[in-house]
Amino acid sequence: MGPIKHKALINVDLGEGYGNLKCGPDEELLPYISQANVACGFHSGDPLIMQSTVRLCKAHNVRIGAHPGLPDLQGFGRREMKLQPEELTAITVYQVGALKGFLDREGVPLNHVKPHGVLYGMMCRDYTVAEAVMKGIPKGTPVFGLAGTQMEKAAQDVGVEFWAEMYGDVKYSADGMLVIDRIKKPWKTEDVEKHVGQQVSTQSVTAVDGSIVQLPVKDYPITICCHSDSPGCMEIVKTTRKVVDKFNEEHGWS
């Protein structure tokens, strides 16, 4: 497997509070990231939080994407639900459209779509789910997803540009799928450094069972995801930033 051919970027899920409840240190994270996935109201986020998050991202020159999830506020979009394909397409259109309204008011383009939580996992495994969500993504807008899964295949079939994601604070199973926790667990910074470094330098990852899993990112653009609700998220993102900056510098990408 050849070397990665694109500069590595970092994306983080933001705007995942609700009402007076705040999820993560969004403002503190912004200087360390390239792209933000903004919650669109179904798993978290509300109109005022979406508006303020868009304005914060704009002020920090962070590219903004929609982060649609299943309609599950109480479960934070991390519990499986059975929806018909037309429902999955419609909730994607609905959530992306809501964020697009705030982006248009600020004169900021929609950079990408990154499905949230268990919806992302369902799309990796189930082609019908993946295809239905892809059909709800606006034409010309890329999707962030896990390479080598049904997400990639559906994106190709529907004609959606695909970006390959790696993860700073999520573990992988032996079949290359993500281990999605309902509540995020803490990471040691040295483990984050090793985890991210292995992915970007070898296009592989050590799975939870100790096996080495290849990550078929091919020639896709690369972005590494971290989560604002992970315990110690600031150190996770800072450590990921350090690894990414070193990788990019070694390859001549400033």
C-alpha positions in Angstrom: 0.0 0.0 0.0 1.6 3.3 -1.1 2.0 6.4 1.0 -0.8 8.9 1.7 -0.9 11.5 -1.2 -2.7 14.3 0.6 -2.1 16.6 3.5 -3.7 15.2 6.7 -6.3 17.5 8.3 -8.2 17.3 11.6 -12.0 17.4 12.1 -13.9 17.6 15.3 -17.6 17.4 16.2 -18.8 20.7 17.5 -22.0 22.4 18.6 -23.2 19.3 20.5 -24.8 21.1 23.4 -28.5 21.7 23.8 -30.2 24.7 25.4 -28.1 25.7 28.5 -26.2 22.4 28.4 -22.7 22.5 26.9 -21.0 19.4 25.6 -17.3 20.2 24.8 -14.8 23.1 24.9 -15.6 24.2 21.4 -13.9 27.6 21.5 -10.7 26.2 22.9 -10.6 23.4 20.3 -11.0 25.7 17.3 -7.4 26.9 17.0 -6.2 23.2 16.7 -8.6 21.9 14.0 -9.1 22.3 10.2 -12.8 21.2 9.9 -15.8 21.2 12.2 -18.8 18.9 12.0 -21.7 20.9 13.4 -24.6 19.1 15.0 -27.9 19.8 13.3 -30.5 19.3 16.0 -31.4 15.6 15.8 -28.8 14.0 18.1 -27.8 17.4 19.7 -27.5 21.0 18.9 -30.3 23.6 18.6 -30.8 26.7 16.5 -29.0 29.2 18.7 -26.1 26.8 19.2 -25.9 26.1 15.5 -25.8 29.9 14.8 -23.1 30.6 17.4 -21.0 27.6 16.3 -21.1 28.7 12.7 -20.0 32.2 13.7 -17.2 30.8 15.9 -15.9 28.6 13.1 -16.0 31.5 10.6 -14.0 33.7 13.0 -11.3 31.0 13.2 -11.3 30.1 9.5 -12.4 26.6 10.2 -14.3 24.8 7.4 -17.8 23.8 8.4 -19.6 20.6 7.6 -23.0 19.2 8.6 -23.1 16.5 11.2 -26.5 14.8 10.8 -27.6 12.0 13.1 -30.5 9.8 14.0 -33.4 11.5 15.8 -32.3 10.5 19.3 -31.5 13.4 21.6 -31.6 11.3 24.8 -29.2 8.7 23.3 -27.0 11.3 21.7 -27.5 9.5 18.3 -25.5 6.5 19.5 -28.4 4.0 19.7 -29.5 2.1 16.6 -32.9 2.9 15.1 -34.8 1.3 12.2 -35.7 3.8 9.6 -36.9 3.4 6.0 -34.6 4.5 3.2 -36.8 7.5 2.3 -36.8 8.6 6.0 -33.0 8.4 6.1 -32.7 10.5 2.9 -35.2 13.0 4.3 -33.6 13.5 7.7 -30.3 14.1 6.0 -31.8 16.7 3.7 -33.6 18.3 6.7 -30.5 18.5 8.9 -28.1 19.6 6.2 -30.6 22.2 5.1 -30.9 23.6 8.6 -27.2 24.1 8.9 -27.1 25.5 5.4 -29.5 28.2 6.4 -27.1 29.5 9.0 -24.1 29.2 6.7 -25.9 31.2 4.0 -26.6 34.0 6.5 -22.9 34.2 7.3 -21.7 33.9 3.7 -19.9 30.6 4.4 -20.0 27.5 2.2 -20.9 24.0 3.2 -17.6 22.2 3.2 -18.7 18.6 3.8 -21.2 16.2 5.4 -20.1 13.8 8.2 -22.7 11.4 9.6 -22.8 11.1 13.3 -22.5 8.3 15.8 -24.4 5.0 15.2 -25.7 6.3 11.8 -22.1 6.4 10.6 -21.6 2.8 11.9 -24.8 1.6 10.2 -23.7 3.2 7.0 -20.4 1.3 7.2 -22.1 -2.0 7.4 -25.4 -1.6 5.5 -25.4 -0.5 1.9 -29.1 0.4 1.9 -28.6 2.8 4.8 -25.4 4.3 3.3 -27.1 4.8 -0.1 -30.1 6.5 1.4 -28.0 9.0 3.4 -25.8 9.7 0.4 -28.9 10.6 -1.6 -29.6 13.4 0.9 -26.2 15.1 0.5 -26.2 18.1 -1.7 -24.5 17.7 -5.1 -20.9 18.7 -5.1 -20.6 18.3 -1.3 -18.0 15.7 -0.1 -18.8 13.1 2.6 -16.3 12.0 5.3 -16.4 8.3 5.9 -14.6 5.0 6.6 -12.7 3.7 3.6 -13.3 0.1 2.6 -16.9 0.0 3.8 -20.4 0.3 2.4 -20.0 4.1 2.9 -17.3 4.3 0.3 -19.2 2.1 -2.2 -22.5 4.0 -1.8 -20.6 7.3 -2.2 -19.1 6.1 -5.5 -22.4 4.8 -6.8 -24.4 7.9 -5.9 -21.6 10.3 -7.1 -20.6 11.8 -3.8 -17.0 12.8 -3.4 -15.4 10.7 -0.6 -12.9 11.7 2.0 -11.2 8.9 4.1 -11.4 9.3 7.8 -9.0 8.1 10.5 -9.6 8.4 14.2 -7.7 9.9 17.1 -10.0 8.7 19.9 -11.9 5.7 18.5 -10.7 2.1 18.5 -11.1 -0.3 15.6 -12.3 -3.9 15.6 -10.5 -6.7 13.8 -12.8 -6.3 10.7 -11.7 -2.7 10.3 -15.0 -1.2 11.7 -15.1 1.4 14.5 -15.9 0.5 18.1 -18.6 3.1 18.8 -19.0 3.8 22.5 -22.2 5.2 23.9 -20.1 7.3 26.3 -16.6 8.1 25.3 -13.7 6.7 27.3 -10.5 8.6 28.3 -7.2 8.1 26.4 -3.6 8.5 27.5 -1.8 11.0 25.3 0.9 8.5 24.5 -1.7 6.1 23.2 -3.3 8.8 21.1 0.2 9.6 19.6 0.8 6.0 18.8 -2.7 5.4 17.5 -2.7 8.4 15.1 0.9 8.0 14.1 0.4 4.4 13.0 -2.6 5.3 10.9 -1.0 8.1 9.0 2.4 6.6 8.6 1.5 3.0 7.8 -2.2 3.2 6.7 -2.9 0.5 9.4 -4.2 0.3 12.9 -3.9 -2.0 15.9 -7.4 -3.4 16.6 -8.8 -4.1 20.0 -7.8 -7.7 19.7 -4.2 -6.8 19.0 -4.3 -7.6 15.3 -3.0 -5.2 12.6 -5.8 -4.0 10.3 -5.0 -2.3 7.0 -6.8 1.0 6.2 -7.5 1.1 2.5 -7.5 4.9 2.1 -6.2 4.7 -1.5 -5.8 8.2 -3.0 -8.6 9.8 -1.1 -8.1 13.1 0.9 -7.4 12.3 4.5 -9.0 13.8 7.7 -8.5 12.6 11.3 -11.6 12.8 13.6 -11.5 13.6 17.3 -14.5 14.1 19.6 -15.3 17.1 21.8 -17.1 14.9 24.3 -14.1 12.6 24.9 -12.7 13.0 28.4 -9.5 15.0 28.1 -10.5 16.1 24.5 -8.1 19.1 24.6 -5.1 16.9 25.1 -6.3 14.4 22.6 -6.7 17.1 19.9 -3.4 18.8 20.8 -1.6 15.4 20.6 -3.3 14.6 17.2 -2.3 18.1 16.0 1.4 17.4 16.9 1.4 14.0 15.1 -0.4 15.5 12.0 1.9 18.5 11.8 5.0 16.3 11.9 3.5 14.0 9.2 2.7 17.0 7.0 6.0 18.6 7.5 7.9 15.4 6.6 5.9 15.2 3.4 6.4 18.9 2.4 2.8 19.9 3.2 2.6 23.1 5.2 
